[in-house]
Amino acid sequence: MDVMTWTYIFVGLTFSLYIGIAIWAKAASTKEFYVAGTGVSPLANGLATAADWMSAASFIGMAGIISFVGRDGSVYLMGWTGGYVLLALLLAPYLRKFGQFTVPDFIGTRYYSNVARVVAVICAIFVSFTYVAGQMRGVGVVFSRFLEVPIEMGVVIGMAIVFFYAVLGGMKGITYTQVAQYCVLIFAFMVPAFFISSMMTGNPIPQLGFGGTLVDNPDMYLLDKLDQLSTDLGFNEYTNGTKSTIDVFCITAALMLGTAGLPHVIIRFFTVPKVRDARKSAGYALLFIAILYTTAPAIAVFARTNLLQEVPNVSYEKQPEWVKTWENTGLIAWVDKNDDGVVQYGPGKAFAGKPTFKANESGEDERGTHGQREVTNAPTENSNELYIDRDIMVLANPEIAGLPNWVVALVAAGGLAAALSTAAGLLLVISVSVSHDLMKKTINPNISEKQELMYARVAAAFAVIIAGLFGIYPPGFVAQVVAFAFGLAAASFFPAIILGIFSKRVNKEGALAGMIVGILVTASYIIYFKFINKGADNAEHWFMGISPAGFGTLGMLLNVVVTVAVSKFTAPPPEDVQQLVEDIRIPKGAGEAHDH
C-alpha cells in the first residue's frame, strides 16, 4: 500500500479512538471538566502529563531544530528536561496540597486579590495562545504532506477533533485521550529510530547508535562523518556551537523556569487524589518523557547525515523521490540560481519570501524540471539554492532513510497525536481561566455549576477557533514559537508561584507589579526583535548578547526584584494568607480541589 493509504488507516484508527474515549469520558460536573474529578491514578496521570508535555515542538520541532543548528539545539533538551525536574520537586506537590483548580486560582487566593487573579488569567491566556500556535502549525504540516490537503484544511480538521473531545470531556476526556496519544506518539517516534540506527550504525538502540561508528565505515564515528559533511558544504562543524555562553545559559534557564510556570502542565497535578500521587505522577512523567528526549538528538543526527549525503551537488533529475514529494507542500523548494540543473546547498537563505510555483496553461503546478520555479522576492546573493523547512525533518526522516510506507504513515499519526494532545491541554487552560477564574470568581460568583460548565464549553469553542487562526497564520516555526511561550511563562508565572509558596512576606501589590513588569518587558523585547525590527535580530543588537528566546530569564529576574521590592514597602499579607502558606508547606495530607 502507498503512504497515503497507510496514513488514512492510522489516522482514522487513532482519531476514532480519541473520539470514542471522549464520548466515554464525558464530563458531567465542573470538577470533572476542570480536574477530572481528582480521581486519576498516578500512572495514568504520568502518561497524560507526558503526552501533554511532548507537543509538536518536542515531537516535530525539537529534533528538527537540533538537526539544523547542532550543539546549540541542546538548550531545548537541557531546559525542558531540567524544568520538569524543577516542577516535580518545587511546585507540583505544594500546588496539589493547595487544592485549587487553576494557576490563576492559586494566585488569586494566595495574593487575596481578584485583580491578581485577572492578571494571572491574562498571562495564562497569552502564554497558552502563544504555545498553541506551534501545535496547530504542526497539525497543518502533517496533514499537508501525508493526506495531501492544504495546510489550512489540515488545521481545520485538527480543530474539529480537538473541539470534540476538549469541549465534550474537559479534563476528564483530555486525560484519558492523552494516555492513548502518548502510546501512539512514543511508538511512532521510536520505531523509525530503531530502524535507522540499526541501518546506519548496526546498533538498534538509537541512544547508543548516536555515538557509534558507521556500518559502511567502522573506522569513522557517525558524528565525525556529519562534521565532515557539514564543513564540506560550508556549514560550521555540527558538534560546535555558535551561541555565546550567556545566551545558552539564558535560553536554558528560560525554558526551565518557563516549564515550571506553564499552566497547562501545572493543572495536570490537580487531577490526582493525593499530594503523594502528584509526586509519583511527576516521576512517571519524567520517565516517559526521557524516552523521547534521549532519542531526539539521535534522530536529528540520522536525518541530517542522510540529507547531506543524498541531496547537495546532485542534479534535480536525480534527486530522491522524497524531495519532490515534499516540494508539493512548499516546505522544500529549489531555485536554480546558476541554471546548471544541480541542487546547491549551503549556508544562507535560498531566496527571500516563501516558495511559490508557476501554473501552466492547464492550471497545474509545473514542478518537473529546474528553472520553472519562482519566488516571491529576488534571490539573495549566496550559493544556497535549497529551502528546507526544519519542521519536516522528523516527518521526512523515514522517507529520507528509505523505510517502509507503513513507518512513514505511523510517524504522521504520531505527529498528530503529539500536537493534538498539547493543544487540548492548552485550550482547557484557556477555557477554565475564562469560566472559573473570570466568570465564577470575578464577574458573577452566583452562577450555577451548570452555567459555569456552559461558559467553559463556549470559551473552549472560541479558543479552538482562535488557535486555528494561529495555525493557519503562524508567527514562526514550531520550536521557536513555543520557546517564546516558555520565556513569557518564566517572566510572569514562575516568580509569583515560587515566591507564593516559599515566602509569607510577598503580598498582592508585589506579585501584581512583578507579573505585569515581567511579561510586558519580555513580550516587548520579543515583539521588537521578531516582528518590528527583524534586521536587528542578532547578537550585536541584543541586550548583553541575549536572544529573544533567552530574554525570559531576565524578565523573570526583573519580576522577582520588583515583587520583593514592592512587597517590602507595602503592608504584609493578612494572617490567614500567611497561615495558608504555612499549611501548603506541610508535607502530609492533601486538600481536595474546592472553592475557597
Protein Blocks (a to p, Z undefined) as FASTA:
>chain_A
ZZklmmmmmmmmmmmmmmmmmmmmocfbfklmmnnoopacfklmmmmmmmmmmcfklmmm
mmmmmmmnommlmmmmmmmmmmmmmmmmmmmmmmmmnopablklmmmmmnopaklmmmmm
mmmmmmmmmmmmmmmmmmmmmmmmmnopafklmmmmmmmmmmmmmmmnmmmlmmmmmmmm
mmmmmmmmmmmmmmmmmmmnopablklmmmmccfklmkbcfklmmmmmmmmnopacfklc
fbdfklmmmmmmmmmmmmmmmmklmmmmmmpmbfklmmmmmmmmmmmmmmmmmmmmmmmm
mmmmmmmmmmgopafklpcfklmmmmmnopaccddfkonopacddedjfbgcjddddddf
kopacfkbghiaccfbdcdddfbfbdcdfklmmmmmmmmnopafklmmmmmmmmmmmmmm
mmmmmmmmmmmmmmmmmmmmmmmmmbcfklmmmmmmmmmmmmmmmmmmmmmmccbdfklm
mmmmmmmmmmmmmmmmmmmmmpmkbcfklmmmmmmmmmmmmmmmmmmmmmmmmmlmcfkl
pghhiafklmmmmmmmmmmmmmmmmmmmmccddfklmmmmmmmmpmgdjdddddZZ
